[in-house]
């Protein structure tokens, strides 16, 4: 007798299953224009370049860049987020290819000039380091021989000197009395650089959730080594200030995220 088993959803699948409207109201999604200014400058304002937006969510970067004249493809694991992206793009008359794919298994081969992966974009949310690496590897194979890869990720230097809980509490104060997601750190594991936390949120239909989650924080040498194994030859890392990415922003221990610019 054949027994069918259902795959248990990971926390990030549950979170983004029905959270698109609330996601667009979060503090960390409000820097799109400034971030796209930086991305565009790093591309040399070359409108011929094709862009892959990994973990595009509701399409905020993809839609903005398409409006500036670039050819953009957005991929995400959440069909609900993608549907919101398609609706937003249609309202703004933007022609964008939005596809539902797992970033660990992308179908592209040397197709894009540029890849972006903003606001974690899947990496580093995966449950193992190997899965996180698969995302970087699949992005790499999706890029042409000479390409640019820009992404943000959690800064492993931050929790060595600062409280993750304090950071999230300050973010919640900035957001105000909206019912966005809240995070309570249980343990930051120095052996794995993973923060184990309890995330609480209310989805777009008003259903409340409480989930056990963990996220991987990376140090600059780790990111540099991982990208070098994938053939990137010039890797630069800066602080990632919301909506104000800058090459003048030297990475500090107080930066919650780092901005990575890799070329080959």
C-alpha positions as CSV (number, residue, x, y, z in Angstrom):
1,X,0.0,0.0,0.0
2,X,1.3,3.4,-1.0
3,X,1.2,6.0,1.8
4,X,1.2,9.7,0.8
5,X,2.8,12.1,3.3
6,X,2.5,15.9,3.1
7,X,5.6,17.9,3.5
8,X,5.5,20.1,6.6
9,X,5.7,23.8,5.7
10,X,8.7,25.7,6.9
11,X,8.1,28.8,9.0
12,X,9.0,31.1,6.1
13,X,6.5,29.4,3.8
14,X,3.7,29.9,6.5
15,X,4.7,33.5,7.1
16,X,4.6,34.6,3.4
17,X,1.6,32.4,2.5
18,X,-0.9,35.2,3.2
19,X,1.1,38.3,4.3
20,X,1.5,40.5,1.2
21,X,-0.5,43.5,2.4
22,X,1.0,43.5,5.8
23,X,4.5,43.0,4.3
24,X,4.2,46.1,2.2
25,X,3.5,48.1,5.4
26,X,6.6,46.9,7.3
27,X,9.3,49.4,8.1
28,X,12.0,47.4,6.3
29,X,10.1,47.6,2.9
30,X,10.0,51.5,2.8
31,X,13.4,52.1,1.2
32,X,12.7,50.9,-2.3
33,X,13.4,54.1,-4.2
34,X,16.8,54.8,-2.6
35,X,17.8,51.1,-3.0
36,X,16.9,51.1,-6.7
37,X,18.9,54.3,-7.1
38,X,21.9,52.5,-5.8
39,X,21.3,49.3,-7.9
40,X,20.8,51.4,-11.0
41,X,24.1,53.3,-10.4
42,X,26.0,50.0,-9.9
43,X,24.6,48.8,-13.3
44,X,26.0,52.0,-14.9
45,X,22.4,53.0,-15.9
46,X,22.7,50.5,-18.7
47,X,19.1,49.8,-19.8
48,X,20.1,46.8,-21.9
49,X,20.9,44.7,-18.8
50,X,18.4,42.0,-17.8
51,X,17.7,41.7,-14.1
52,X,16.7,38.7,-11.9
53,X,15.0,39.7,-8.7
54,X,15.3,36.7,-6.3
55,X,12.7,36.5,-3.5
56,X,10.9,39.5,-5.1
57,X,8.0,39.3,-2.7
58,X,5.3,41.8,-3.8
59,X,7.5,43.1,-6.5
60,X,8.6,46.4,-5.0
61,X,12.1,46.5,-6.5
62,X,11.1,44.7,-9.8
63,X,8.3,47.2,-10.5
64,X,10.4,50.2,-9.7
65,X,13.3,49.0,-11.9
66,X,10.9,48.1,-14.7
67,X,9.5,51.6,-14.5
68,X,13.0,52.9,-15.1
69,X,13.3,50.9,-18.3
70,X,14.9,47.6,-17.3
71,X,13.9,44.1,-18.3
72,X,13.1,42.3,-15.0
73,X,12.1,38.8,-14.0
74,X,10.9,38.3,-10.4
75,X,10.9,34.9,-8.7
76,X,9.4,34.0,-5.3
77,X,8.3,30.9,-3.4
78,X,5.0,32.5,-2.4
79,X,2.2,32.5,-5.0
80,X,0.2,34.9,-2.9
81,X,3.1,37.5,-2.9
82,X,3.5,37.0,-6.6
83,X,-0.2,37.6,-7.3
84,X,0.1,40.8,-5.4
85,X,3.2,41.7,-7.5
86,X,1.3,41.0,-10.7
87,X,-1.7,43.1,-9.7
88,X,0.6,46.0,-8.7
89,X,2.6,45.8,-11.9
90,X,-0.7,45.7,-14.0
91,X,-2.0,48.8,-12.2
92,X,1.3,50.6,-13.1
93,X,1.4,49.2,-16.6
94,X,4.7,47.4,-16.1
95,X,5.6,44.4,-18.2
96,X,7.4,42.0,-15.7
97,X,7.8,38.2,-15.7
98,X,6.8,37.0,-12.3
99,X,7.4,33.3,-11.7
100,X,6.9,30.9,-8.8
101,X,10.2,29.2,-8.2
102,X,12.2,27.9,-5.2
103,X,15.5,29.8,-5.3
104,X,17.3,26.6,-4.5
105,X,16.2,25.1,-7.8
106,X,16.1,27.8,-10.5
107,X,15.5,26.9,-14.2
108,X,17.8,29.6,-15.7
109,X,21.2,29.1,-17.3
110,X,23.4,32.1,-17.9
111,X,20.3,34.2,-18.7
112,X,20.8,37.4,-16.7
113,X,23.3,40.3,-16.5
114,X,22.3,41.2,-12.9
115,X,20.8,39.5,-9.9
116,X,19.4,41.3,-6.9
117,X,18.2,39.7,-3.6
118,X,17.0,42.3,-1.3
119,X,15.7,42.1,2.3
120,X,17.1,38.6,2.7
121,X,15.1,37.3,-0.3
122,X,15.1,33.7,0.9
123,X,18.8,33.7,1.9
124,X,19.6,33.3,4.8
125,X,16.2,31.9,6.0
126,X,16.8,28.3,5.0
127,X,17.0,25.6,7.6
128,X,20.6,24.5,6.8
129,X,23.8,26.2,5.5
130,X,23.7,23.8,2.6
131,X,20.3,25.1,1.5
132,X,21.5,28.7,1.8
133,X,24.4,27.9,-0.4
134,X,22.1,26.3,-3.0
135,X,20.4,29.7,-3.3
136,X,23.8,31.4,-4.1
137,X,24.7,28.6,-6.4
138,X,21.5,28.8,-8.4
139,X,21.7,32.5,-8.7
140,X,25.2,32.1,-9.9
141,X,24.3,29.7,-12.7
142,X,21.4,32.0,-13.7
143,X,23.9,34.8,-14.4
144,X,26.0,35.3,-17.6
145,X,29.8,34.9,-17.6
146,X,30.3,38.6,-16.7
147,X,27.7,39.6,-14.2
148,X,26.7,41.6,-11.2
149,X,25.1,40.2,-8.0
150,X,23.8,42.6,-5.3
151,X,22.1,41.4,-2.1
152,X,21.6,42.1,1.5
153,X,22.0,39.6,4.3
154,X,22.1,39.5,8.1
155,X,25.4,40.8,9.6
156,X,27.0,38.1,11.8
157,X,29.0,40.8,13.6
158,X,25.8,42.5,15.0
159,X,24.7,39.9,17.6
160,X,28.2,39.6,18.9
161,X,28.0,43.2,20.2
162,X,24.3,44.1,20.3
163,X,20.9,42.7,21.3
164,X,18.7,41.3,18.5
165,X,15.7,41.9,20.7
166,X,16.5,45.6,21.2
167,X,16.9,46.0,17.5
168,X,13.4,44.5,16.8
169,X,11.8,46.5,19.6
170,X,13.2,49.7,18.1
171,X,11.9,48.7,14.7
172,X,8.5,48.0,16.2
173,X,8.5,51.6,17.7
174,X,9.2,53.0,14.3
175,X,6.4,51.1,12.8
176,X,3.9,52.3,15.3
177,X,0.7,50.5,16.5
178,X,0.4,48.5,13.3
179,X,0.1,44.7,13.7
180,X,3.2,43.7,11.9
181,X,5.4,40.7,12.7
182,X,7.2,40.7,16.1
183,X,10.3,38.7,17.0
184,X,11.5,37.5,20.3
185,X,15.0,35.9,20.3
186,X,15.4,32.8,22.4
187,X,19.0,32.0,21.7
188,X,21.8,33.1,19.4
189,X,24.0,30.1,18.9
190,X,27.7,31.0,18.7
191,X,28.5,27.6,17.2
192,X,26.2,28.0,14.2
193,X,25.5,31.8,14.1
194,X,21.8,31.1,14.0
195,X,19.3,33.1,16.0
196,X,16.4,31.0,17.3
197,X,13.3,33.1,17.9
198,X,9.6,33.1,18.3
199,X,7.8,35.1,15.6
200,X,4.2,36.3,16.0
201,X,2.2,37.8,13.2
202,X,-1.4,38.3,12.0
203,X,-1.9,37.4,8.3
204,X,-3.9,39.5,5.8
205,X,-7.2,37.7,6.8
206,X,-6.7,38.5,10.5
207,X,-5.5,35.0,11.5
208,X,-2.9,35.0,14.3
209,X,0.3,32.8,14.3
210,X,3.1,32.0,16.6
211,X,6.1,30.1,15.2
212,X,9.5,28.8,16.2
213,X,11.9,30.2,13.6
214,X,15.7,30.5,13.1
215,X,17.8,32.7,10.8
216,X,21.5,32.4,9.8
217,X,23.7,35.4,10.4
218,X,26.9,35.5,8.2
219,X,30.2,37.1,8.8
220,X,32.0,39.0,5.9
221,X,34.7,36.4,5.4
222,X,32.1,33.6,5.1
223,X,30.2,35.6,2.4
224,X,33.4,36.3,0.6
225,X,34.5,32.7,0.6
226,X,31.1,31.4,-0.5
227,X,31.0,33.8,-3.5
228,X,34.6,33.0,-4.5
229,X,33.8,29.3,-4.7
230,X,31.1,30.3,-7.3
231,X,33.5,32.3,-9.4
232,X,32.9,35.8,-8.3
233,X,36.2,37.6,-8.3
234,X,35.4,41.0,-6.8
235,X,33.4,41.0,-3.6
236,X,32.7,44.2,-1.7
237,X,30.7,44.4,1.6
238,X,29.2,47.5,3.1
239,X,26.6,48.5,5.7
240,X,23.0,48.3,4.5
241,X,21.2,51.4,5.6
242,X,17.5,51.2,4.7
243,X,16.8,53.2,1.6
244,X,20.2,54.7,1.5
245,X,22.7,52.2,0.3
246,X,26.1,53.8,-0.2
247,X,29.7,52.8,-0.9
248,X,30.6,55.3,1.8
249,X,28.8,53.1,4.4
250,X,31.6,51.0,5.9
251,X,30.3,47.9,7.5
252,X,30.1,48.3,11.3
253,X,29.2,46.0,14.2
254,X,26.1,48.1,14.6
255,X,24.8,47.3,11.1
256,X,22.0,44.7,11.4
257,X,22.4,43.9,7.7
258,X,25.3,44.0,5.2
259,X,25.2,45.0,1.6
260,X,27.1,42.6,-0.7
261,X,28.2,43.6,-4.2
262,X,29.8,40.8,-6.2
263,X,31.2,40.8,-9.8
264,X,32.8,38.4,-12.1
